[in-house]
Amino acid sequence: MCQRVFIVQCLKRSEKNKAVWWREDADGYTDIERLAGRYSAIQLEQCAGNRGDWVAHPLWIRCQARLEGRWECDE
């Protein structure tokens, strides 16, 4: 089944031309996007931090059927 998750950009540590991302389980930071942690919407509701110091970017994890070009999701 396809799933929507989020990667979280730390605005305090990011620079104009270099984004910094939260790692998995909020265990530090990385400037390599593929190493960014994947967070559910529920997990984001529980995130600490000052208002406006991070932003969540949506990311779709596609199921095998969608990766193969079919319209229906695996269920």
N, CA, C and O atoms as a CHARMM CRD file, in Angstrom:
* protein
*
  300
    1    1 MET  N      0.84200  -1.17400   0.00000 PROA 1      0.00000
    2    1 MET  CA     0.00000   0.00000   0.00000 PROA 1      0.00000
    3    1 MET  C      0.89200   1.24400   0.00000 PROA 1      0.00000
    4    1 MET  O      1.89800   1.29600   0.70700 PROA 1      0.00000
    5    2 CYS  N      0.51500   2.22900  -0.79100 PROA 2      0.00000
    6    2 CYS  CA     1.25900   3.48100  -0.80900 PROA 2      0.00000
    7    2 CYS  C      1.07000   4.19200   0.52700 PROA 2      0.00000
    8    2 CYS  O      0.04500   4.04400   1.19300 PROA 2      0.00000
    9    3 GLN  N      2.06500   4.95000   0.89200 PROA 3      0.00000
   10    3 GLN  CA     2.03000   5.58800   2.20500 PROA 3      0.00000
   11    3 GLN  C      2.64800   6.97900   2.10000 PROA 3      0.00000
   12    3 GLN  O      3.68000   7.16100   1.45500 PROA 3      0.00000
   13    4 ARG  N      2.00700   7.96200   2.74000 PROA 4      0.00000
   14    4 ARG  CA     2.57000   9.30700   2.78000 PROA 4      0.00000
   15    4 ARG  C      3.32100   9.47500   4.08500 PROA 4      0.00000
   16    4 ARG  O      2.77600   9.24300   5.16400 PROA 4      0.00000
   17    5 VAL  N      4.56100   9.87600   3.97900 PROA 5      0.00000
   18    5 VAL  CA     5.39400  10.17200   5.13300 PROA 5      0.00000
   19    5 VAL  C      5.98600  11.56600   4.91400 PROA 5      0.00000
   20    5 VAL  O      5.72800  12.20400   3.89300 PROA 5      0.00000
   21    6 PHE  N      6.76400  12.01900   5.86100 PROA 6      0.00000
   22    6 PHE  CA     7.36200  13.34800   5.77100 PROA 6      0.00000
   23    6 PHE  C      8.84500  13.27200   6.11100 PROA 6      0.00000
   24    6 PHE  O      9.26100  12.47100   6.94700 PROA 6      0.00000
   25    7 ILE  N      9.63000  14.10800   5.45800 PROA 7      0.00000
   26    7 ILE  CA    11.00200  14.35600   5.88900 PROA 7      0.00000
   27    7 ILE  C     11.00600  15.76800   6.45600 PROA 7      0.00000
   28    7 ILE  O     10.30700  16.64800   5.95200 PROA 7      0.00000
   29    8 VAL  N     11.79100  15.98300   7.50200 PROA 8      0.00000
   30    8 VAL  CA    11.72500  17.23100   8.24800 PROA 8      0.00000
   31    8 VAL  C     13.02000  18.01800   8.06000 PROA 8      0.00000
   32    8 VAL  O     14.11400  17.53000   8.34700 PROA 8      0.00000
   33    9 GLN  N     12.86500  19.23800   7.57400 PROA 9      0.00000
   34    9 GLN  CA    14.00500  20.12900   7.37700 PROA 9      0.00000
   35    9 GLN  C     14.16100  21.02600   8.59700 PROA 9      0.00000
   36    9 GLN  O     13.20200  21.65800   9.03800 PROA 9      0.00000
   37   10 CYS  N     15.36700  21.07800   9.13700 PROA 10     0.00000
   38   10 CYS  CA    15.67200  21.96300  10.25900 PROA 10     0.00000
   39   10 CYS  C     16.05000  23.32900   9.68400 PROA 10     0.00000
   40   10 CYS  O     17.09900  23.47500   9.05600 PROA 10     0.00000
   41   11 LEU  N     15.20300  24.31100   9.89900 PROA 11     0.00000
   42   11 LEU  CA    15.45300  25.63600   9.33700 PROA 11     0.00000
   43   11 LEU  C     16.57500  26.36900  10.06400 PROA 11     0.00000
   44   11 LEU  O     17.26600  27.19000   9.46000 PROA 11     0.00000
   45   12 LYS  N     16.76500  26.08600  11.34500 PROA 12     0.00000
   46   12 LYS  CA    17.82500  26.74700  12.10300 PROA 12     0.00000
   47   12 LYS  C     19.21100  26.34900  11.59700 PROA 12     0.00000
   48   12 LYS  O     20.14000  27.15500  11.64400 PROA 12     0.00000
   49   13 ARG  N     19.35900  25.10800  11.11100 PROA 13     0.00000
   50   13 ARG  CA    20.66400  24.62000  10.68300 PROA 13     0.00000
   51   13 ARG  C     20.85800  24.66600   9.16200 PROA 13     0.00000
   52   13 ARG  O     21.97300  24.50700   8.66600 PROA 13     0.00000
   53   14 SER  N     19.77200  24.88200   8.44000 PROA 14     0.00000
   54   14 SER  CA    19.86200  24.95300   6.98100 PROA 14     0.00000
   55   14 SER  C     20.40300  26.31000   6.55400 PROA 14     0.00000
   56   14 SER  O     20.24800  27.31300   7.25100 PROA 14     0.00000
   57   15 GLU  N     21.03500  26.31300   5.39800 PROA 15     0.00000
   58   15 GLU  CA    21.53500  27.55600   4.81100 PROA 15     0.00000
   59   15 GLU  C     20.84600  27.75400   3.47500 PROA 15     0.00000
   60   15 GLU  O     20.08300  26.89600   3.03300 PROA 15     0.00000
   61   16 LYS  N     21.10600  28.86300   2.83800 PROA 16     0.00000
   62   16 LYS  CA    20.42600  29.21300   1.59500 PROA 16     0.00000
   63   16 LYS  C     20.51900  28.10700   0.54400 PROA 16     0.00000
   64   16 LYS  O     19.51300  27.77800  -0.08400 PROA 16     0.00000
   65   17 ASN  N     21.67400  27.54100   0.34600 PROA 17     0.00000
   66   17 ASN  CA    21.87800  26.52400  -0.69400 PROA 17     0.00000
   67   17 ASN  C     22.12400  25.12500  -0.13400 PROA 17     0.00000
   68   17 ASN  O     22.56200  24.23500  -0.86300 PROA 17     0.00000
   69   18 LYS  N     21.84800  24.92600   1.15100 PROA 18     0.00000
   70   18 LYS  CA    22.10800  23.61400   1.76200 PROA 18     0.00000
   71   18 LYS  C     21.06200  23.32700   2.83500 PROA 18     0.00000
   72   18 LYS  O     21.03200  23.97300   3.88200 PROA 18     0.00000
   73   19 ALA  N     20.19900  22.34100   2.55200 PROA 19     0.00000
   74   19 ALA  CA    19.17000  21.93900   3.51200 PROA 19     0.00000
   75   19 ALA  C     19.76600  20.94700   4.51200 PROA 19     0.00000
   76   19 ALA  O     20.61800  20.12900   4.16300 PROA 19     0.00000
   77   20 VAL  N     19.31100  21.03300   5.73900 PROA 20     0.00000
   78   20 VAL  CA    19.70200  20.09200   6.79100 PROA 20     0.00000
   79   20 VAL  C     18.43200  19.40600   7.26800 PROA 20     0.00000
   80   20 VAL  O     17.42800  20.06300   7.54300 PROA 20     0.00000
   81   21 TRP  N     18.48000  18.07600   7.36600 PROA 21     0.00000
   82   21 TRP  CA    17.31500  17.23900   7.66000 PROA 21     0.00000
   83   21 TRP  C     17.46600  16.53600   8.99700 PROA 21     0.00000
   84   21 TRP  O     18.57800  16.24400   9.43500 PROA 21     0.00000
   85   22 TRP  N     16.31900  16.26300   9.65300 PROA 22     0.00000
   86   22 TRP  CA    16.33100  15.41900  10.84200 PROA 22     0.00000
   87   22 TRP  C     16.63400  13.99000  10.40800 PROA 22     0.00000
   88   22 TRP  O     16.15700  13.53400   9.36800 PROA 22     0.00000
   89   23 ARG  N     17.41700  13.29800  11.19700 PROA 23     0.00000
   90   23 ARG  CA    17.65900  11.87700  10.96200 PROA 23     0.00000
   91   23 ARG  C     16.51000  11.06500  11.58300 PROA 23     0.00000
   92   23 ARG  O     15.62300  11.62200  12.23000 PROA 23     0.00000
   93   24 GLU  N     16.54300   9.77000  11.37800 PROA 24     0.00000
   94   24 GLU  CA    15.51600   8.86700  11.92900 PROA 24     0.00000
   95   24 GLU  C     15.44400   9.00500  13.44700 PROA 24     0.00000
   96   24 GLU  O     16.47500   9.14100  14.10600 PROA 24     0.00000
   97   25 ASP  N     14.23800   8.97200  14.00500 PROA 25     0.00000
   98   25 ASP  CA    13.98800   9.07800  15.44600 PROA 25     0.00000
   99   25 ASP  C     14.54600  10.36700  16.05200 PROA 25     0.00000
  100   25 ASP  O     14.89600  10.40000  17.23100 PROA 25     0.00000
  101   26 ALA  N     14.62900  11.43100  15.24300 PROA 26     0.00000
  102   26 ALA  CA    15.17100  12.73100  15.68800 PROA 26     0.00000
  103   26 ALA  C     16.54600  12.57000  16.31000 PROA 26     0.00000
  104   26 ALA  O     16.88600  13.25600  17.27400 PROA 26     0.00000
  105   27 ASP  N     17.33000  11.66700  15.75600 PROA 27     0.00000
  106   27 ASP  CA    18.66700  11.35100  16.27000 PROA 27     0.00000
  107   27 ASP  C     19.72600  12.11600  15.47900 PROA 27     0.00000
  108   27 ASP  O     20.51800  11.52400  14.74500 PROA 27     0.00000
  109   28 GLY  N     19.72900  13.41600  15.63600 PROA 28     0.00000
  110   28 GLY  CA    20.72500  14.23600  14.96500 PROA 28     0.00000
  111   28 GLY  C     20.24600  14.74800  13.61700 PROA 28     0.00000
  112   28 GLY  O     19.05700  14.70700  13.30200 PROA 28     0.00000
  113   29 TYR  N     21.19100  15.22500  12.83700 PROA 29     0.00000
  114   29 TYR  CA    20.88900  15.89100  11.57900 PROA 29     0.00000
  115   29 TYR  C     21.79900  15.37600  10.47300 PROA 29     0.00000
  116   29 TYR  O     22.86200  14.81100  10.73000 PROA 29     0.00000
  117   30 THR  N     21.35600  15.58400   9.23200 PROA 30     0.00000
  118   30 THR  CA    22.16000  15.22200   8.07300 PROA 30     0.00000
  119   30 THR  C     21.87700  16.22300   6.95800 PROA 30     0.00000
  120   30 THR  O     20.77600  16.76500   6.86100 PROA 30     0.00000
  121   31 ASP  N     22.87800  16.45900   6.12400 PROA 31     0.00000
  122   31 ASP  CA    22.64200  17.30500   4.94800 PROA 31     0.00000
  123   31 ASP  C     22.45700  16.45100   3.69300 PROA 31     0.00000
  124   31 ASP  O     22.42400  16.97500   2.58000 PROA 31     0.00000
  125   32 ILE  N     22.33700  15.13800   3.87800 PROA 32     0.00000
  126   32 ILE  CA    22.10200  14.20600   2.77400 PROA 32     0.00000
  127   32 ILE  C     20.62600  13.79200   2.82600 PROA 32     0.00000
  128   32 ILE  O     20.20500  13.08900   3.74400 PROA 32     0.00000
  129   33 GLU  N     19.85400  14.22900   1.84600 PROA 33     0.00000
  130   33 GLU  CA    18.40200  14.03700   1.89300 PROA 33     0.00000
  131   33 GLU  C     17.98900  12.57200   1.99700 PROA 33     0.00000
  132   33 GLU  O     17.02800  12.25500   2.69800 PROA 33     0.00000
  133   34 ARG  N     18.70100  11.67100   1.31100 PROA 34     0.00000
  134   34 ARG  CA    18.31300  10.25800   1.35700 PROA 34     0.00000
  135   34 ARG  C     18.53700   9.63800   2.73700 PROA 34     0.00000
  136   34 ARG  O     18.01300   8.55900   3.01400 PROA 34     0.00000
  137   35 LEU  N     19.29900  10.29400   3.60200 PROA 35     0.00000
  138   35 LEU  CA    19.51200   9.80800   4.96100 PROA 35     0.00000
  139   35 LEU  C     18.53800  10.42400   5.97200 PROA 35     0.00000
  140   35 LEU  O     18.58700  10.11600   7.16200 PROA 35     0.00000
  141   36 ALA  N     17.65900  11.29100   5.48400 PROA 36     0.00000
  142   36 ALA  CA    16.67000  11.90900   6.36800 PROA 36     0.00000
  143   36 ALA  C     15.69400  10.85600   6.87000 PROA 36     0.00000
  144   36 ALA  O     15.35300   9.91700   6.15000 PROA 36     0.00000
  145   37 GLY  N     15.24800  11.01900   8.11000 PROA 37     0.00000
  146   37 GLY  CA    14.27400  10.10200   8.67300 PROA 37     0.00000
  147   37 GLY  C     12.90600  10.29900   8.03700 PROA 37     0.00000
  148   37 GLY  O     12.58600  11.38700   7.55600 PROA 37     0.00000
  149   38 ARG  N     12.10800   9.25100   8.03600 PROA 38     0.00000
  150   38 ARG  CA    10.73300   9.30000   7.52700 PROA 38     0.00000
  151   38 ARG  C      9.79700   9.33500   8.72600 PROA 38     0.00000
  152   38 ARG  O      9.88100   8.48500   9.61300 PROA 38     0.00000
  153   39 TYR  N      8.90300  10.32000   8.75100 PROA 39     0.00000
  154   39 TYR  CA     8.01100  10.51600   9.87900 PROA 39     0.00000
  155   39 TYR  C      6.55700  10.47900   9.42900 PROA 39     0.00000
  156   39 TYR  O      6.22400  10.99200   8.36100 PROA 39     0.00000
  157   40 SER  N      5.69600   9.87900  10.23300 PROA 40     0.00000
  158   40 SER  CA     4.26000   9.86900   9.94200 PROA 40     0.00000
  159   40 SER  C      3.65500  11.19300  10.42500 PROA 40     0.00000
  160   40 SER  O      4.29400  11.93600  11.17100 PROA 40     0.00000
  161   41 ALA  N      2.42900  11.48100   9.99900 PROA 41     0.00000
  162   41 ALA  CA     1.73700  12.68600  10.44700 PROA 41     0.00000
  163   41 ALA  C      1.53600  12.65600  11.96200 PROA 41     0.00000
  164   41 ALA  O      1.63900  13.69000  12.62300 PROA 41     0.00000
  165   42 ILE  N      1.25500  11.49400  12.50300 PROA 42     0.00000
  166   42 ILE  CA     1.07600  11.36100  13.95900 PROA 42     0.00000
  167   42 ILE  C      2.37000  11.68500  14.69200 PROA 42     0.00000
  168   42 ILE  O      2.34800  12.35900  15.72200 PROA 42     0.00000
  169   43 GLN  N      3.49600  11.21100  14.17000 PROA 43     0.00000
  170   43 GLN  CA     4.77700  11.52000  14.80100 PROA 43     0.00000
  171   43 GLN  C      5.05800  13.02500  14.76900 PROA 43     0.00000
  172   43 GLN  O      5.62600  13.56600  15.71800 PROA 43     0.00000
  173   44 LEU  N      4.67000  13.69700  13.69800 PROA 44     0.00000
  174   44 LEU  CA     4.90400  15.13900  13.60800 PROA 44     0.00000
  175   44 LEU  C      4.10800  15.90400  14.65500 PROA 44     0.00000
  176   44 LEU  O      4.56900  16.92900  15.15600 PROA 44     0.00000
  177   45 GLU  N      2.92400  15.42000  14.98600 PROA 45     0.00000
  178   45 GLU  CA     2.11500  16.08200  16.01400 PROA 45     0.00000
  179   45 GLU  C      2.81300  16.07600  17.36400 PROA 45     0.00000
  180   45 GLU  O      2.55200  16.93800  18.20300 PROA 45     0.00000
  181   46 GLN  N      3.70000  15.10700  17.58100 PROA 46     0.00000
  182   46 GLN  CA     4.37300  14.95200  18.86300 PROA 46     0.00000
  183   46 GLN  C      5.76200  15.59100  18.87900 PROA 46     0.00000
  184   46 GLN  O      6.47300  15.49200  19.87900 PROA 46     0.00000
  185   47 CYS  N      6.15300  16.23900  17.79100 PROA 47     0.00000
  186   47 CYS  CA     7.49300  16.81700  17.69800 PROA 47     0.00000
  187   47 CYS  C      7.61300  18.08200  18.52600 PROA 47     0.00000
  188   47 CYS  O      6.71600  18.92500  18.55400 PROA 47     0.00000
  189   48 ALA  N      8.72500  18.18500  19.18600 PROA 48     0.00000
  190   48 ALA  CA     9.02000  19.38200  19.96400 PROA 48     0.00000
  191   48 ALA  C      9.71100  20.40000  19.05800 PROA 48     0.00000
  192   48 ALA  O      9.99600  20.12200  17.89400 PROA 48     0.00000
  193   49 GLY  N      9.96400  21.54200  19.59500 PROA 49     0.00000
  194   49 GLY  CA    10.67000  22.57600  18.85200 PROA 49     0.00000
  195   49 GLY  C      9.90800  23.87300  18.89100 PROA 49     0.00000
  196   49 GLY  O      8.71800  23.90800  19.20100 PROA 49     0.00000
  197   50 ASN  N     10.59700  24.91900  18.57800 PROA 50     0.00000
  198   50 ASN  CA     9.97100  26.23600  18.53500 PROA 50     0.00000
  199   50 ASN  C      9.18200  26.38300  17.24600 PROA 50     0.00000
  200   50 ASN  O      9.54800  25.83400  16.20700 PROA 50     0.00000
  201   51 ARG  N      8.12700  27.11100  17.33200 PROA 51     0.00000
  202   51 ARG  CA     7.29300  27.34400  16.14900 PROA 51     0.00000
  203   51 ARG  C      8.14900  27.98100  15.05500 PROA 51     0.00000
  204   51 ARG  O      8.82100  28.98900  15.27100 PROA 51     0.00000
  205   52 GLY  N      8.10300  27.36600  13.88600 PROA 52     0.00000
  206   52 GLY  CA     8.79800  27.93200  12.73800 PROA 52     0.00000
  207   52 GLY  C     10.26100  27.54400  12.58700 PROA 52     0.00000
  208   52 GLY  O     10.93400  28.06300  11.69700 PROA 52     0.00000
  209   53 ASP  N     10.78500  26.63500  13.43700 PROA 53     0.00000
  210   53 ASP  CA    12.19300  26.26900  13.25900 PROA 53     0.00000
  211   53 ASP  C     12.37600  24.97400  12.47100 PROA 53     0.00000
  212   53 ASP  O     13.50500  24.52400  12.27800 PROA 53     0.00000
  213   54 TRP  N     11.27300  24.36700  12.01200 PROA 54     0.00000
  214   54 TRP  CA    11.36400  23.20000  11.13300 PROA 54     0.00000
  215   54 TRP  C     10.15300  23.17700  10.20600 PROA 54     0.00000
  216   54 TRP  O      9.11700  23.77700  10.49200 PROA 54     0.00000
  217   55 VAL  N     10.30800  22.47400   9.09600 PROA 55     0.00000
  218   55 VAL  CA     9.21500  22.33600   8.14200 PROA 55     0.00000
  219   55 VAL  C      9.20600  20.90000   7.63400 PROA 55     0.00000
  220   55 VAL  O     10.25600  20.32200   7.35600 PROA 55     0.00000
  221   56 ALA  N      8.00800  20.33000   7.51500 PROA 56     0.00000
  222   56 ALA  CA     7.84700  18.94600   7.05200 PROA 56     0.00000
  223   56 ALA  C      7.53700  18.95000   5.55500 PROA 56     0.00000
  224   56 ALA  O      6.66100  19.68300   5.09800 PROA 56     0.00000
  225   57 HSD  N      8.25800  18.12900   4.80100 PROA 57     0.00000
  226   57 HSD  CA     8.04400  17.98800   3.36200 PROA 57     0.00000
  227   57 HSD  C      7.41300  16.61400   3.10500 PROA 57     0.00000
  228   57 HSD  O      7.97000  15.60300   3.53100 PROA 57     0.00000
  229   58 PRO  N      6.25400  16.55300   2.41300 PROA 58     0.00000
  230   58 PRO  CA     5.61200  15.25700   2.14800 PROA 58     0.00000
  231   58 PRO  C      6.42800  14.41900   1.17000 PROA 58     0.00000
  232   58 PRO  O      7.09100  14.94000   0.27300 PROA 58     0.00000
  233   59 LEU  N      6.35900  13.12400   1.36900 PROA 59     0.00000
  234   59 LEU  CA     7.06900  12.16400   0.53300 PROA 59     0.00000
  235   59 LEU  C      6.18800  10.92800   0.41600 PROA 59     0.00000
  236   59 LEU  O      5.71500  10.41200   1.42800 PROA 59     0.00000
  237   60 TRP  N      5.96400  10.45000  -0.79400 PROA 60     0.00000
  238   60 TRP  CA     5.15700   9.24800  -0.99300 PROA 60     0.00000
  239   60 TRP  C      6.06300   8.03600  -1.12200 PROA 60     0.00000
  240   60 TRP  O      7.01000   8.03700  -1.90800 PROA 60     0.00000
  241   61 ILE  N      5.77000   7.01300  -0.35300 PROA 61     0.00000
  242   61 ILE  CA     6.43400   5.71900  -0.50800 PROA 61     0.00000
  243   61 ILE  C      5.47900   4.86400  -1.32900 PROA 61     0.00000
  244   61 ILE  O      4.37700   4.54900  -0.88000 PROA 61     0.00000
  245   62 ARG  N      5.89200   4.50000  -2.49900 PROA 62     0.00000
  246   62 ARG  CA     5.03100   3.78600  -3.44300 PROA 62     0.00000
  247   62 ARG  C      5.09200   2.27700  -3.20500 PROA 62     0.00000
  248   62 ARG  O      6.15000   1.72200  -2.91300 PROA 62     0.00000
  249   63 CYS  N      3.93800   1.63100  -3.33800 PROA 63     0.00000
  250   63 CYS  CA     3.87300   0.17200  -3.23700 PROA 63     0.00000
  251   63 CYS  C      4.40700  -0.42800  -4.54500 PROA 63     0.00000
  252   63 CYS  O      4.61700   0.29500  -5.51900 PROA 63     0.00000
  253   64 GLN  N      4.62100  -1.72000  -4.56400 PROA 64     0.00000
  254   64 GLN  CA     5.18800  -2.39300  -5.73800 PROA 64     0.00000
  255   64 GLN  C      4.30400  -2.22500  -6.97500 PROA 64     0.00000
  256   64 GLN  O      4.81600  -2.02600  -8.07700 PROA 64     0.00000
  257   65 ALA  N      2.98600  -2.30200  -6.80500 PROA 65     0.00000
  258   65 ALA  CA     2.07900  -2.15500  -7.94900 PROA 65     0.00000
  259   65 ALA  C      2.24200  -0.78400  -8.60300 PROA 65     0.00000
  260   65 ALA  O      2.30000  -0.68700  -9.82900 PROA 65     0.00000
  261   66 ARG  N      2.31400   0.25700  -7.80900 PROA 66     0.00000
  262   66 ARG  CA     2.48000   1.60100  -8.35400 PROA 66     0.00000
  263   66 ARG  C      3.84700   1.76700  -9.00500 PROA 66     0.00000
  264   66 ARG  O      3.97300   2.44200 -10.02600 PROA 66     0.00000
  265   67 LEU  N      4.87300   1.15200  -8.41700 PROA 67     0.00000
  266   67 LEU  CA     6.20600   1.21500  -9.01900 PROA 67     0.00000
  267   67 LEU  C      6.22900   0.54300 -10.38900 PROA 67     0.00000
  268   67 LEU  O      7.01000   0.91800 -11.26300 PROA 67     0.00000
  269   68 GLU  N      5.36300  -0.45200 -10.56300 PROA 68     0.00000
  270   68 GLU  CA     5.27100  -1.15800 -11.84300 PROA 68     0.00000
  271   68 GLU  C      4.35400  -0.43500 -12.83100 PROA 68     0.00000
  272   68 GLU  O      4.16200  -0.91200 -13.95000 PROA 68     0.00000
  273   69 GLY  N      3.78300   0.70800 -12.43700 PROA 69     0.00000
  274   69 GLY  CA     2.97400   1.50300 -13.33700 PROA 69     0.00000
  275   69 GLY  C      1.48200   1.21500 -13.30100 PROA 69     0.00000
  276   69 GLY  O      0.72800   1.79400 -14.08300 PROA 69     0.00000
  277   70 ARG  N      1.03700   0.33100 -12.40800 PROA 70     0.00000
  278   70 ARG  CA    -0.39400   0.05200 -12.30000 PROA 70     0.00000
  279   70 ARG  C     -1.07700   1.14900 -11.48900 PROA 70     0.00000
  280   70 ARG  O     -0.43300   1.83200 -10.69200 PROA 70     0.00000
  281   71 TRP  N     -2.38500   1.31600 -11.69600 PROA 71     0.00000
  282   71 TRP  CA    -3.13200   2.35200 -11.02200 PROA 71     0.00000
  283   71 TRP  C     -3.53600   1.96200  -9.60800 PROA 71     0.00000
  284   71 TRP  O     -3.64100   2.83200  -8.74300 PROA 71     0.00000
  285   72 GLU  N     -3.76700   0.67000  -9.34900 PROA 72     0.00000
  286   72 GLU  CA    -4.23300   0.22500  -8.04600 PROA 72     0.00000
  287   72 GLU  C     -3.04200  -0.01500  -7.11500 PROA 72     0.00000
  288   72 GLU  O     -1.97100  -0.44400  -7.54400 PROA 72     0.00000
  289   73 CYS  N     -3.25800   0.27400  -5.83600 PROA 73     0.00000
  290   73 CYS  CA    -2.22900  -0.01000  -4.83300 PROA 73     0.00000
  291   73 CYS  C     -2.32000  -1.45700  -4.39500 PROA 73     0.00000
  292   73 CYS  O     -3.38900  -2.06700  -4.44100 PROA 73     0.00000
  293   74 ASP  N     -1.18100  -2.00600  -3.96500 PROA 74     0.00000
  294   74 ASP  CA    -1.18400  -3.31700  -3.31500 PROA 74     0.00000
  295   74 ASP  C     -1.89900  -3.15500  -1.97400 PROA 74     0.00000
  296   74 ASP  O     -1.68700  -2.17200  -1.26500 PROA 74     0.00000
  297   75 GLU  N     -2.72200  -4.09900  -1.64200 PROA 75     0.00000
  298   75 GLU  CA    -3.37600  -4.02200  -0.32800 PROA 75     0.00000
  299   75 GLU  C     -3.33400  -5.35000   0.34900 PROA 75     0.00000
  300   75 GLU  O     -3.83200  -5.49000   1.46500 PROA 75     0.00000
